[in-house]
Amino acid sequence: MIDPKILTGKPVVRGTRISVELVVELPAPGWSHEQILASYPHLSEKDIRVCLAYASELLREEKVYPLKTA
């Protein structure tokens, strides 16, 4: 969900102020899904999967253009 009044419009997990960005970042330093769920009890396993799918979709749509070299 995106609402400019919540976290300046960053995507958040519906019904929370927990950003998708946070949920996607936590596994990188080694957080397990169980640790995320224990630390953020408002989240569900489905919420984590949806955040990861959202991030994956953004990357899939990202356009990369090669730099022009002289």
N, CA and C of each residue as an Amber inpcrd file, in Angstrom:
protein
   210
   0.8440000  -1.1710000   0.0000000   0.0000000   0.0000000   0.0000000
   0.8910000   1.2360000   0.0000000   0.5110000   2.2460000  -0.7610000
   1.2720000   3.4860000  -0.8110000   0.3470000   4.6280000  -0.4110000
   0.7500000   5.3730000   0.6160000  -0.0090000   6.5180000   1.1080000
   0.9970000   7.6050000   1.4490000   0.9060000   8.7690000   0.8140000
   1.8900000   9.8180000   1.0620000   1.9500000  10.2640000   2.5180000
   0.9270000   9.9580000   3.2870000   0.9060000  10.3480000   4.7000000
   1.6290000   9.3420000   5.5890000   1.9790000   8.1750000   5.0390000
   2.6580000   7.1340000   5.8110000   4.0350000   6.9160000   5.2150000
   5.0700000   7.1190000   6.0060000   6.4630000   6.9450000   5.5770000
   6.7650000   7.6700000   4.2620000   6.2290000   8.8630000   4.1310000
   6.4020000   9.7100000   2.9330000   6.1070000   8.9780000   1.6270000
   5.1690000   8.0600000   1.6590000   4.7320000   7.3850000   0.4420000
   5.4710000   6.1160000   0.0910000   6.4040000   5.6770000   0.9500000
   7.0700000   4.4010000   0.6730000   6.0400000   3.2820000   0.7710000
   6.1880000   2.2350000  -0.0390000   5.2610000   1.1040000   0.0710000
   5.3870000   0.4450000   1.4410000   4.2370000   0.1520000   2.0430000
   4.2020000  -0.4920000   3.3550000   3.3130000  -1.7250000   3.2950000
   3.5000000  -2.6070000   4.2570000   2.6380000  -3.7720000   4.3900000
   1.2680000  -3.2660000   4.8410000   0.2410000  -3.7080000   4.1470000
  -1.1190000  -3.2380000   4.4260000  -1.4600000  -3.3360000   5.9180000
  -2.0190000  -2.2350000   6.4350000  -2.4530000  -2.2010000   7.8250000
  -1.3350000  -1.9540000   8.8220000  -0.1140000  -1.6820000   8.3360000
   1.0180000  -1.4320000   9.2350000   1.7840000  -0.2030000   8.7620000
   2.7780000   0.1750000   9.5320000   3.7290000   1.2010000   9.1200000
   5.0880000   0.5430000   8.8530000   5.0700000  -0.7350000   8.5400000
   6.2880000  -1.4910000   8.2470000   6.5310000  -1.4130000   6.7370000
   7.6870000  -0.8520000   6.3620000   7.9560000  -0.6690000   4.9330000
   8.3490000  -1.9760000   4.2620000   7.9930000  -2.0700000   2.9850000
   8.4080000  -3.2030000   2.1650000   9.9320000  -3.2430000   2.1440000
  10.5410000  -2.0830000   2.0550000  12.0030000  -1.9860000   2.0420000
  12.6170000  -2.6940000   3.2450000  12.0820000  -2.4540000   4.4310000
  12.6100000  -3.0950000   5.6370000  12.4850000  -4.6120000   5.5400000
  11.3150000  -5.0830000   5.1420000  11.0780000  -6.5240000   5.0680000
  12.0330000  -7.1810000   4.0710000  12.3010000  -6.5030000   2.9580000
  13.1890000  -7.0610000   1.9360000  14.6480000  -7.0170000   2.3910000
  15.0180000  -5.9930000   3.1710000  16.4120000  -5.8550000   3.6270000
  16.7980000  -6.8610000   4.7090000  15.8880000  -7.2480000   5.5660000
  16.2340000  -8.0600000   6.7370000  16.9020000  -9.4010000   6.4220000
  16.4970000 -10.1250000   5.3900000  17.1820000 -11.3940000   5.1170000
  18.6500000 -11.2310000   4.7000000  19.0180000 -10.0900000   4.1360000
  20.3960000  -9.8970000   3.6610000  21.4380000 -10.1070000   4.7590000
  21.2410000  -9.5490000   5.9760000  22.2300000  -9.8010000   7.0250000
  22.0010000 -11.1240000   7.7660000  21.0470000 -11.9330000   7.2730000
  20.8860000 -13.2580000   7.8470000  19.6290000 -13.4930000   8.6670000
  18.7270000 -12.5250000   8.7060000  17.4850000 -12.7420000   9.4560000
  16.6590000 -13.8360000   8.7730000  16.1920000 -14.7830000   9.5520000
  15.2940000 -15.8100000   9.0250000  13.8650000 -15.2600000   9.0400000
  12.9840000 -15.9280000   8.3130000  11.5770000 -15.5230000   8.3470000
  11.0470000 -15.6020000   9.7750000  11.4840000 -16.6000000  10.5090000
  11.0260000 -16.7580000  11.8920000  11.4540000 -15.5650000  12.7530000
  12.6800000 -15.0870000  12.5520000  13.1640000 -13.9240000  13.3100000
  12.3770000 -12.6610000  12.9360000  12.0980000 -12.5160000  11.6550000
  11.3150000 -11.3530000  11.2200000   9.9300000 -11.3950000  11.8530000
   9.2880000 -12.5490000  11.8020000   7.9370000 -12.6770000  12.3580000
   7.9190000 -12.4770000  13.8720000   8.9680000 -12.9250000  14.5580000
   9.0410000 -12.7410000  16.0180000   9.2660000 -11.2660000  16.3660000
  10.0420000 -10.5660000  15.5530000  10.3490000  -9.1600000  15.8340000
   9.2380000  -8.2160000  15.3740000   8.4820000  -8.6410000  14.3860000
   7.3930000  -7.8230000  13.8370000   6.1190000  -8.6660000  13.8160000
   5.4760000  -8.8110000  14.9750000   4.3260000  -9.7200000  15.0880000
   3.1180000  -9.3390000  14.2330000   3.0950000  -8.1210000  13.6990000
   1.9860000  -7.7230000  12.8220000   2.1420000  -8.3260000  11.4290000
   3.3190000  -8.8940000  11.1370000   3.5640000  -9.4930000   9.8290000
   3.2020000 -10.9710000   9.8210000   2.9030000 -11.4590000   8.6480000
   2.6720000 -12.8940000   8.4640000   3.6840000 -13.4050000   7.4350000
   3.7810000 -14.7040000   7.3280000   4.6520000 -15.3060000   6.3150000
   4.2320000 -14.8290000   4.9240000   2.9410000 -14.7290000   4.6950000
   2.4410000 -14.2540000   3.4040000   2.9150000 -12.8220000   3.1470000
   2.9100000 -11.9600000   4.1750000   3.3880000 -10.5830000   4.0110000
   4.8310000 -10.5650000   3.5180000   5.6740000 -11.4140000   4.0810000
   7.0810000 -11.4780000   3.6650000   7.1720000 -11.8910000   2.2020000
   6.4200000 -12.9180000   1.8190000   6.4480000 -13.3830000   0.4350000
   5.9460000 -12.3110000  -0.5380000   4.9090000 -11.5900000  -0.1370000
   4.3710000 -10.5380000  -0.9970000   5.3890000  -9.4030000  -1.1540000
   6.0920000  -9.0400000  -0.0830000   7.1250000  -8.0020000  -0.1670000
   8.2440000  -8.4280000  -1.1180000   8.6680000  -9.6660000  -1.0160000
   9.7210000 -10.1660000  -1.9000000   9.2410000 -10.2130000  -3.3540000
   8.0100000 -10.5940000  -3.5670000   7.4580000 -10.6320000  -4.9220000
   7.3620000  -9.2150000  -5.4950000   6.9760000  -8.2540000  -4.6750000
   6.8940000  -6.8550000  -5.1050000   8.2720000  -6.3520000  -5.5220000
   9.2820000  -6.6150000  -4.7020000  10.6470000  -6.1890000  -5.0210000
  11.1330000  -6.8680000  -6.3010000  10.8230000  -8.1310000  -6.4670000
  11.2120000  -8.8660000  -7.6640000  10.5670000  -8.2520000  -8.9040000
   9.3060000  -7.8890000  -8.8050000   8.5980000  -7.2770000  -9.9260000
   9.2340000  -5.9440000 -10.3050000   9.6070000  -5.1380000  -9.3130000
  10.2650000  -3.8630000  -9.5990000  11.5790000  -4.0850000 -10.3350000
  12.3510000  -5.0620000  -9.9020000  13.6230000  -5.3490000 -10.5630000
  13.4080000  -5.8830000 -11.9800000  12.3780000  -6.6670000 -12.1510000
  12.0800000  -7.2230000 -13.4690000  11.7200000  -6.1020000 -14.4510000
  11.0400000  -5.0680000 -13.9760000  10.6250000  -3.9630000 -14.8210000
  11.7230000  -2.9110000 -15.0130000  12.7850000  -2.9860000 -14.2270000
  13.8450000  -1.9970000 -14.2950000  14.5270000  -2.0440000 -15.6650000
  14.7390000  -0.8840000 -16.2070000  15.4330000  -0.7690000 -17.4850000
  16.8830000  -0.3690000 -17.2080000  17.8130000  -1.0590000 -17.8490000
  19.2410000  -0.7700000 -17.6960000  19.7800000  -0.4280000 -19.0700000
  20.4260000   0.7170000 -19.1440000  20.9750000   1.1630000 -20.4160000
  22.4960000   1.2220000 -20.3120000  23.1900000   0.7130000 -21.3130000
  24.6460000   0.7530000 -21.2650000  25.1460000   2.1950000 -21.3720000
  26.2510000   2.4610000 -20.7050000  26.8740000   3.7730000 -20.7970000
  27.5410000   3.9000000 -22.1590000  27.4030000   5.0640000 -22.7300000
  28.0900000   5.3170000 -23.9950000  29.5340000   5.6420000 -23.6830000
  30.4280000   4.9750000 -24.3660000  31.8430000   5.2370000 -24.1680000
  32.3720000   6.0360000 -25.3440000  33.3250000   6.8570000 -25.0510000
  33.8960000   7.7160000 -26.0960000  34.8980000   6.9830000 -26.9410000
